[in-house]
Amino acid sequence: MGCLRTSGFMPIVLATAGVLFTACCLTAGAQTNAAADPQGWNGPGWYITGSAPAASQAAAAPDYILFEGPHEMRSTCLEIYDRFYSPVGVCRFLDAKPLVSVR
C-alpha cells in the first residue's frame, strides 16, 4: 500500500521539478540575452573603460568609452585588461552609465 501512495505522489513531484527547471532556464536565458547598447553597456559591474578628453574639455572630465564588461569581480576585470587592453583603458566599477557627449 505504501508504494501506491508514493507512486501517486511522484507525478506531482516531477511536474513541480519540471516547472522549476523551465523557469530557471528561461530566467538564465533572459539574463544572458540582455542586449548591450552601442557603447557596450548592459548593467552595473566592473568595466574596462578608456577616456578620450576633448581638447576643449578638462582632463578631469573625460568621456568614457566602454570596451568590455561587466565583470563580477575586479580581479577578473584587471586580468582581461592586462591581457588585451593595456595601456588603452582603465578597469573601474560603474553602477551608472557614463554620459557620452555627441560630437
QUIZIFEN-V606602 format. One line per field, one symbol per residue. ss: DSSP state (2 for helix, 1 for strand, 0 for the rest). burial: + if it has 16 or more other C-alpha atoms within 10 Angstrom, else -. A space follows every 10 residues. Layout:
ss = ???
burial = ???
//
This chain:
ss = 0222222222 2222222222 2222222222 2200000000 0000111111 1000000000 0001111111 1002222222 2222200001 1111000000 000
burial = ---------- ---------- ---------- ---------+ +-+-++++++ ---------- -+++++++++ +-----++-+ +---+---++ ++++------ ---
//
